[in-house]
Amino acid sequence: MKARNPRTGQEDYEFAASSRDEIAAQAARLRDAQPAWEALGPDGRATILMRFADAMEAATQQIATTLTIDTGRGAVSWIEVQGAIGNIRRWASRGPDLFASLDRGPKASATPGVEIVTDYSAFPLFGAIAPWNFPVILSHIDAVPALMAGCAALVKPSEITPRFVEPMRDVLAQVPELPLAYVMGGADVGQALIEEVDYVCFTGSTATGRKVAEAAARKLIPANLELGGKDPMIITASADPEWAAGVALRSSIVATGQACQSIERIYVDSDIAEPFIDALVAGAEKVDITHPDPNAGHIGPFIFPPQAAKVQEQIDDAVAKGAEVRSGGTVEDLDGGQYLRPTILTGVTPDMLVMREETFGPVLPVTIYDEIENAIAQANDTEYGLSAAILAGSLEEAASLASRLDAGAISLQDGALTSMVGDAANQSRGTSGLGPSRMGDTGMTRFLREQAHIRQTGQPLPIDAYREGQAG
């Protein structure tokens, strides 16, 4: 298979897709290794995960360099690698405490003479199907807590961004005890992975997530899905408009807006709308694309060309229906890479594609409201429910509105905090996902199966207790 360089448009990298037999062999090898891995106990596994983090940190240069080619992003790639390392260390530190806190009992049953003890064991083989927008972090964000829980882990990174796997395999070679492996390829490899594992996590589009859920259901295994979002931000009349504009801009366009938690809809009170929009447009015009110098500027190219076309379609649809482009607005093809400068849209209406469908690009549609009730209703008028944000004159005011938004996590006095905070549970709503949160403690405990040990402390019932004629 070949991979495209998002900065040049050239297919300049070739890799071998994993065959069905290779996937089965990897799965069998990991299954064979899993019992010994689980037998190490939480402390033993944590020690090896720390070695994994150390080895990855030593290879940061190699990983980040290939990730920069994969994604067309420089600084963000370095930040991503450091985030992945931090995630490993966080779970290695938190995992043993989580195991110690599990409620094992014994506790008395409602049935007289019986007590209950709960034992825990890991799903033997975990599988992940990862996306292209943050390839390193999202290939490991579920696999690492699964490993901490005692699972072996089989991961399929996106075939759109495969280059980082080579240095990661070199890292794994330094930690041979770690039952983690990668398989490479497209949708057929993802399907084969589901057929081999006991629990699957998928990160990506809602449409593909439905297919993963259906395949997992046929196999009768759990499926954890982290899917699309259309995150709203509400800005109240008491918020400082210039401050709010800066927060909104950053929360929307970092990584070219190619993040599920990016702010994609903005609702601003009419009292501050004019200075807010002016500040937002001024801020957007100061943002530079990273062309021609990849080491200068703020936002890079689209990683996946069809995504650029989709974003342009949404902008064109909005304009055709009466929206005004206040900055940006046109995808530019520069030396084979596709770029979009931050695009501010005003005069948007709920029927526009940019207000209904996930955008996944640096586009900020702004709606002006007069009543907070109307803003909340519009923010909740979506099939998605990943996360949201509120900016107000005080934290207290923002907090008073948070529970009224129908989303899994609400950023208060900031935006897109779910990309920075890993210990706050965020359970997706609507078509944004399925299953327990990957954040917070459930990030690990979801991979543990409970087993009830039901203890008879008295005398078991004799068969005569069920003799006919005894009742009444």
MIPA-232135 format. One line per field, with one value per residue (C-alpha): residue in one letter; x, y, z. Coordinates in Angstrom, 2 decimals. Each point is the difference from the previous one (the first is absolute). Example, Ala and Ser with C-alpha at 12.3 -4.5 7.8 and 13.67 -1.06 7.14 Angstrom:
BEGIN
aa: A, S
c1: 12.30, 1.37
c2: -4.50, 3.44
c3: 7.80, -0.66
***
This chain:
BEGIN
aa: M, K, A, R, N, P, R, T, G, Q, E, D, Y, E, F, A, A, S, S, R, D, E, I, A, A, Q, A, A, R, L, R, D, A, Q, P, A, W, E, A, L, G, P, D, G, R, A, T, I, L, M, R, F, A, D, A, M, E, A, A, T, Q, Q, I, A, T, T, L, T, I, D, T, G, R, G, A, V, S, W, I, E, V, Q, G, A, I, G, N, I, R, R, W, A, S, R, G, P, D, L, F, A, S, L, D, R, G, P, K, A, S, A, T, P, G, V, E, I, V, T, D, Y, S, A, F, P, L, F, G, A, I, A, P, W, N, F, P, V, I, L, S, H, I, D, A, V, P, A, L, M, A, G, C, A, A, L, V, K, P, S, E, I, T, P, R, F, V, E, P, M, R, D, V, L, A, Q, V, P, E, L, P, L, A, Y, V, M, G, G, A, D, V, G, Q, A, L, I, E, E, V, D, Y, V, C, F, T, G, S, T, A, T, G, R, K, V, A, E, A, A, A, R, K, L, I, P, A, N, L, E, L, G, G, K, D, P, M, I, I, T, A, S, A, D, P, E, W, A, A, G, V, A, L, R, S, S, I, V, A, T, G, Q, A, C, Q, S, I, E, R, I, Y, V, D, S, D, I, A, E, P, F, I, D, A, L, V, A, G, A, E, K, V, D, I, T, H, P, D, P, N, A, G, H, I, G, P, F, I, F, P, P, Q, A, A, K, V, Q, E, Q, I, D, D, A, V, A, K, G, A, E, V, R, S, G, G, T, V, E, D, L, D, G, G, Q, Y, L, R, P, T, I, L, T, G, V, T, P, D, M, L, V, M, R, E, E, T, F, G, P, V, L, P, V, T, I, Y, D, E, I, E, N, A, I, A, Q, A, N, D, T, E, Y, G, L, S, A, A, I, L, A, G, S, L, E, E, A, A, S, L, A, S, R, L, D, A, G, A, I, S, L, Q, D, G, A, L, T, S, M, V, G, D, A, A, N, Q, S, R, G, T, S, G, L, G, P, S, R, M, G, D, T, G, M, T, R, F, L, R, E, Q, A, H, I, R, Q, T, G, Q, P, L, P, I, D, A, Y, R, E, G, Q, A, G
c1: 0.00, 1.05, -0.44, -0.29, 2.11, -2.52, 2.46, 0.97, -2.93, 2.46, -0.37, 3.54, -0.29, -0.73, -0.84, -1.24, -3.57, -0.43, -1.50, -2.84, 2.40, 2.46, -2.76, -1.09, 3.60, 0.54, -3.23, 1.02, 3.42, -1.54, -2.54, 2.82, 1.86, -2.99, -0.28, 3.60, -0.56, -3.09, 1.78, 2.59, -2.62, -0.62, 3.38, 1.90, -1.91, 0.47, 3.75, 0.13, -2.29, 2.39, 2.82, -2.17, -0.44, 3.73, 0.83, -2.56, 1.40, 3.50, -1.39, -1.97, 2.07, -0.61, -3.70, -0.73, 1.89, -2.07, -3.19, 0.77, 0.08, -3.16, -2.01, 1.78, 0.30, 3.22, -0.49, -3.30, 1.76, 2.53, -2.77, -1.91, 2.92, 0.55, -3.71, 0.11, 2.99, -1.79, -3.05, 2.09, 1.54, -3.36, -1.51, 3.10, -0.33, -3.78, -0.55, 1.27, -2.07, -3.08, 0.49, 0.44, -3.27, -2.13, -2.89, 0.71, -2.03, -0.93, -3.44, -3.19, -2.56, -3.72, -0.23, 0.47, 3.26, 1.68, 2.83, 1.43, 3.63, 0.76, 3.04, 1.28, 1.78, 0.93, -1.46, 2.78, 0.46, -0.89, -0.16, 0.14, -0.79, 1.55, -0.56, 2.35, -0.44, 2.19, 1.61, 2.38, -2.26, -3.12, 1.76, 0.93, -2.63, -2.07, 2.73, 2.07, -2.76, -0.97, 3.58, -0.05, -3.17, 1.78, -1.12, 2.22, -0.51, -0.22, -0.15, -0.81, 1.26, -1.53, 1.33, -0.08, 2.74, 2.15, 3.57, 0.30, -0.46, 3.57, 1.68, -2.72, 0.85, 3.62, -1.21, -2.00, 3.07, 1.58, -2.92, -0.56, -2.18, -2.68, -2.74, -0.72, 0.12, -1.09, -1.74, -0.10, -2.51, -3.47, -3.56, 0.57, 2.74, -2.31, -2.66, 2.52, 1.14, -3.58, -0.30, 3.07, -0.46, -2.20, -0.62, 0.33, 0.44, -0.54, 0.69, -1.29, -3.10, -3.50, -0.70, 2.97, -0.73, -3.39, 1.75, 2.42, -2.88, -1.84, 3.09, 0.61, -3.63, 0.26, 2.97, -1.74, 2.91, -0.10, 0.59, 1.13, -0.54, 1.40, -1.62, -0.78, -0.90, -1.58, 1.08, -1.76, 1.38, -2.37, 1.32, -2.12, -0.47, 2.26, 3.06, 2.80, -0.37, 3.70, 0.92, -2.86, 1.10, 3.50, -1.28, -2.47, 2.63, 2.50, -2.66, -1.12, 3.10, 2.82, 1.25, -1.94, -3.22, 0.60, -1.01, -3.26, -0.16, 0.52, -2.61, -2.14, -2.94, 0.12, -3.00, 0.68, -2.32, -1.15, 1.24, 3.64, -0.37, 1.51, 3.24, 0.29, -0.26, 2.39, 2.56, -0.54, 0.58, 3.05, 1.43, -0.71, 1.83, 3.11, 0.12, 2.54, 0.03, 3.21, 0.86, 2.52, 1.95, -1.31, 1.79, -1.82, -3.68, -2.92, -1.98, 1.07, -1.63, -2.93, 1.29, -2.65, -0.96, -3.67, -0.37, 1.08, -2.61, -2.68, 0.87, -0.08, -3.40, -1.33, 1.33, -1.46, -3.35, -0.08, 0.80, -2.65, -2.55, 0.90, 3.00, 2.75, 3.68, 1.85, 3.43, 1.48, -2.54, 2.01, 2.13, 3.35, 2.12, 3.60, 2.74, -2.27, -1.19, -3.50, -0.37, -2.87, 0.51, -2.29, -3.46, -2.53, -3.63, -2.83, -3.65, -0.09, -3.27, -0.74, -0.77, 3.54, 2.33, 2.62, -2.46, -1.21, 2.94, 3.39, 2.46, 3.46, 1.64, 0.82, -3.51, -1.82, -3.69, -1.35, -3.66, -1.26, -2.65, -2.15, -1.13, 2.15, -2.86, 0.19, 3.77, -0.30, -2.74, 2.07, 3.14, -1.94, -1.59, 2.38, 0.28, 3.44, 0.87, 3.76, 0.88, -0.79, 1.26, -1.30, 1.74, -1.46, 0.97, 0.67, 0.56, -3.10, -2.20, 1.46, -0.44, -3.65, -0.70, 2.17, -2.46, -2.52, 2.23, -0.46, 3.59, 2.44, 2.38, -0.31, 3.02, -0.64, 1.90, 2.02, -0.58, 0.95, 1.39, -0.70, 3.11, 2.11, -1.65, 0.20, -1.40, -3.51, -2.49, -1.68, -2.78, -1.13, -3.67, -2.07, 1.91, 3.31, 0.76, -0.91, 1.25, 1.92, 2.24, 3.60, 0.85, -0.06, 0.31, -2.44, 2.73, 1.56, -2.79, -2.08, 2.53, -0.61, -2.58, -1.71, -0.34, -2.31, 1.15, -3.22, 0.87, -2.37, 0.90, -2.80, -1.42, -1.00, -3.67, -0.80, -2.00, -2.94, -0.42, -1.44, -2.22, -3.47, -2.66, 2.26, -1.31, -2.69
c2: 0.00, 3.61, 3.04, 3.61, 2.85, 2.71, 2.81, -1.09, -2.10, -2.70, -3.69, -0.30, -2.81, -3.67, -2.63, -3.56, -0.64, -2.81, -3.15, -1.86, -2.76, 2.53, 1.61, -3.38, -0.88, 3.29, -0.53, -3.55, 1.17, 2.73, -2.42, -2.36, 2.86, 1.48, -2.40, 0.68, 3.73, 0.00, -2.17, 2.75, 1.91, 3.76, 0.99, -2.26, 1.28, 3.60, -0.49, -1.26, 2.77, 2.52, -1.63, 0.30, 3.72, 0.44, -1.79, 2.08, 3.19, -0.96, -0.45, 3.26, 1.46, -2.97, -0.31, 3.72, 0.27, -2.71, 1.36, 3.42, -1.54, -1.99, 3.03, 3.01, 1.45, 0.86, 1.34, -1.83, -3.27, 0.53, 0.91, -3.11, -2.33, 1.55, -0.37, -3.69, -0.51, 1.87, -2.20, -3.14, 1.35, 1.15, -3.46, -1.68, 2.26, -0.15, -3.67, -1.65, 2.36, -0.79, -3.72, 0.54, 1.91, -2.64, -1.21, -3.70, -0.67, -2.24, 1.48, -1.58, -1.07, 0.62, -3.81, -1.24, -1.82, 1.18, 2.49, 1.37, 0.59, 1.67, -0.99, 1.92, -1.14, 1.76, -0.63, -2.13, 1.84, 3.64, 1.56, 3.62, 1.55, 3.48, 3.11, 2.27, 3.33, -0.74, -3.29, -0.60, 1.06, -1.67, -3.25, -0.33, 1.94, -3.16, -2.59, 1.28, -0.22, -3.38, -1.16, 1.38, -1.99, -3.19, -0.34, -0.64, 2.65, -0.15, 3.41, 1.03, 3.55, 1.88, -0.87, 3.75, 0.70, -3.16, 1.31, 0.30, -3.75, -0.76, 1.84, -1.24, -3.59, 0.79, 1.27, -3.18, -2.09, 1.54, -1.14, -3.61, -0.82, 2.42, -1.88, 2.77, -0.29, 1.94, -1.24, 2.17, 0.59, 1.18, -0.94, -3.71, -0.05, 1.74, -2.63, -2.79, 1.59, 0.03, -3.70, -0.78, 2.10, -0.11, 3.76, 2.67, 3.77, 2.14, 3.70, 1.65, 0.99, -0.85, -1.76, -2.36, -0.36, -1.51, -2.62, -0.82, -0.33, -2.34, -2.17, -0.14, -0.89, -2.93, -1.24, 0.84, 2.06, 3.46, 2.98, 3.35, 2.74, 3.55, 1.67, 3.39, 3.25, 3.35, 1.75, 3.27, 2.93, 2.41, 3.47, 2.04, 3.77, 0.36, -1.52, 2.25, -0.12, 0.19, -2.69, -2.19, 0.44, -1.18, -3.09, -0.82, 0.35, -2.29, -2.55, -0.20, 0.04, -1.79, -2.85, 1.58, -0.82, -3.70, -1.04, -1.46, 2.44, 3.12, 2.70, -0.07, 2.26, 3.32, 1.69, 3.54, 2.40, 2.93, 2.48, -0.88, -1.50, 2.88, 0.39, -3.79, -0.54, 2.87, -1.50, -3.50, 1.19, 2.02, -3.03, -2.29, 2.33, -0.19, -3.80, -1.26, -3.27, -2.01, 0.55, 0.22, -0.49, -2.96, 1.41, 3.33, 0.79, -1.39, -2.52, -2.54, -1.76, -2.35, -3.51, -1.72, 1.69, -1.10, 1.85, 3.25, -0.52, -0.65, 3.17, 2.08, -1.50, 1.12, 3.54, 0.24, -1.31, 2.61, 2.83, -1.21, 0.12, 3.53, -0.24, 2.62, -0.96, 2.38, -1.60, -2.94, -2.01, -1.71, -3.14, 0.80, -2.55, 0.99, -2.21, -3.02, 0.66, 1.21, 2.81, 2.05, 3.21, 0.46, 0.55, 2.14, -0.25, 2.24, -0.01, -3.78, -1.90, -3.42, -1.57, 0.53, -3.00, 1.84, 0.06, -3.61, -2.13, -0.44, 2.35, -1.08, 3.15, 3.57, 1.40, 2.11, 0.65, 2.69, 0.30, 3.04, -0.59, 2.27, -2.44, -2.60, -2.49, 0.27, -0.50, -3.16, -1.37, 0.61, -1.45, -3.18, -0.21, -2.61, -3.75, 0.21, 0.32, -0.23, 3.19, 3.70, 3.25, 3.06, 3.36, 2.53, 2.90, -2.39, -3.69, -0.04, 1.25, -2.49, -2.84, 0.89, -0.80, -3.09, -2.73, 1.31, -0.90, -3.51, -1.13, -2.30, 2.70, 3.76, 2.33, 3.03, 3.24, -1.81, -2.19, -3.52, -0.88, -3.67, -0.02, 1.06, -1.66, -3.78, -0.68, 1.40, -2.59, 1.00, -2.36, 0.90, 0.57, -0.37, -1.09, 1.15, -3.37, -3.15, -1.60, 1.10, 3.06, -0.44, 2.87, -0.22, -3.24, -1.83, 0.29, -3.04, -1.68, -0.58, -2.65, -2.06, -2.79, -0.62, -3.54, -0.65, -2.52, -0.93, -1.58, -2.21, 0.48, -2.21, -3.30, -0.50, -0.80, -3.73, -1.36, -0.54, 3.77, -0.35, -3.08, 0.40, 0.71, 2.06, 3.41, 1.64
c3: 0.00, -0.52, 2.23, -1.11, 1.36, 0.99, -0.71, -3.51, -1.14, -1.04, 0.87, 1.30, 2.55, -0.53, 2.59, 0.04, 1.05, 2.50, -1.49, 1.66, 1.04, 1.44, 2.06, 1.32, 0.86, 1.85, 1.93, 0.93, 1.17, 2.16, 1.47, 0.95, 1.70, 1.83, 2.99, 1.05, -0.49, 2.21, 2.58, 0.50, 1.97, -0.11, 1.41, -2.40, -3.00, 1.12, 0.17, -3.58, -1.23, 1.54, -1.98, -3.10, 0.68, 0.54, -3.25, -1.85, 1.46, -1.13, -3.52, -0.03, -2.84, -2.29, 0.83, -0.28, -3.27, -1.65, 1.58, -1.45, -3.47, 0.71, 1.10, -1.49, 3.53, 1.81, 3.51, 0.42, -0.82, 2.76, 2.41, -1.06, 0.66, 3.43, 0.71, -0.87, 2.31, 2.78, -0.48, 0.48, 3.18, 1.31, -0.32, 1.41, 3.06, 0.35, -0.85, 3.19, 2.14, -2.06, 0.50, 3.73, 0.16, -1.73, 2.17, 0.43, 3.15, 1.66, 0.47, 1.24, -2.58, 0.32, -0.02, 3.60, 0.68, -3.22, -0.48, -3.21, -1.03, -3.33, -2.03, -3.02, -3.13, -3.21, -3.42, -1.55, -3.29, -0.56, -3.46, -1.15, -3.37, 0.00, -2.17, -1.93, 1.79, 3.07, -1.03, 2.91, 2.86, -1.36, -0.85, 3.68, 1.97, 0.57, -0.42, 2.94, 2.66, -1.49, 0.51, 3.54, 0.64, -1.11, -3.63, -2.95, -2.69, -3.79, -1.71, -3.57, -0.66, -2.90, -3.43, -0.73, 2.58, 0.28, 0.16, 3.79, 0.41, -1.08, 2.90, 2.37, -0.91, 0.84, 3.38, 0.62, -0.77, 3.11, 2.17, -1.13, 3.03, -1.20, -1.90, -2.51, -3.78, -3.08, -3.12, -3.08, -2.77, -0.87, 0.85, -0.65, 2.64, 2.45, -0.66, 0.53, 3.26, 1.32, -0.82, 2.12, 3.16, 3.12, 0.30, -2.67, 0.21, -3.07, -0.48, -3.15, -1.90, 1.10, -3.30, 0.40, 3.71, -0.85, -2.15, 2.81, 2.47, -2.37, -0.50, 3.76, 0.62, -2.41, 2.02, 3.31, 1.34, 1.62, -2.28, 1.36, -2.58, 0.06, -2.97, -1.50, 1.66, -0.76, 3.18, 0.85, 1.97, 1.76, 0.81, 2.40, 0.12, 3.02, -1.71, -1.14, -3.81, -0.86, 2.53, -1.24, -3.62, 0.84, 1.82, -2.77, -2.72, 1.69, 0.92, -3.62, -2.18, 1.83, -2.22, -2.89, 1.86, -0.64, 3.52, 1.23, 2.91, -2.13, 0.45, -3.15, 0.93, 1.89, 1.63, 1.23, 1.82, -2.12, 2.63, -0.77, -3.47, -1.96, 2.01, 0.28, -3.75, -0.69, 2.39, -1.41, -3.57, 1.05, 1.79, -2.95, -2.38, 2.17, -0.26, -2.51, -1.90, 0.10, -3.63, -1.47, 3.21, 2.04, 3.03, -0.07, 0.41, 1.97, -2.01, -2.56, -2.95, 0.01, 0.62, -2.13, -3.33, 0.03, 3.28, -1.63, -2.70, 2.61, 1.91, -3.19, -0.83, 3.39, -0.46, -3.51, 1.21, 2.78, -2.40, -2.45, 2.82, 1.08, 2.35, -0.18, -0.05, 2.31, -0.40, -1.89, -1.91, -2.74, 0.14, -1.64, -1.86, 0.72, -1.42, 0.28, 3.55, 0.76, 2.52, 1.39, 1.92, 3.02, -1.42, 1.87, -1.16, 1.19, -0.96, 0.32, 0.41, 1.48, -3.39, -1.33, -0.29, 2.04, 2.91, -0.32, -1.12, 1.63, -1.72, 1.19, -1.27, 1.14, -0.52, 2.61, -0.74, 2.34, 1.04, 1.93, 2.64, 2.20, 2.70, 1.75, -0.25, -3.77, 0.02, 2.10, -2.24, -3.13, 1.57, 0.85, -3.45, -1.38, -0.32, 1.61, 3.68, 0.44, 1.88, 0.21, 1.52, 1.84, 0.35, 2.44, 2.22, 2.88, 0.59, 2.18, -2.83, -2.44, 2.49, 0.52, -3.66, -0.47, 0.96, -2.52, -2.95, -1.39, -0.37, 1.77, 1.25, 0.28, -0.03, 2.22, -0.59, -2.66, -3.02, -1.10, 3.44, -0.65, -2.19, 2.99, 3.01, 0.14, 3.46, -0.53, -1.25, -3.25, -1.04, -3.50, -0.72, -3.13, -3.09, 1.50, 1.49, 1.83, 3.19, 3.09, -0.03, -1.08, 2.33, 3.78, 1.95, -2.27, -2.63, 1.68, 1.96, -3.16, -0.98, 3.15, 0.16, 3.32, 1.29, 2.95, 2.60, 1.79, 3.34, 1.94, 3.67, 1.35, -1.23, -3.64, -0.53, -0.31, -2.89, 2.36, 0.17, -3.53, 0.70, -1.44, 2.58, 2.27, -1.05, 2.15
***
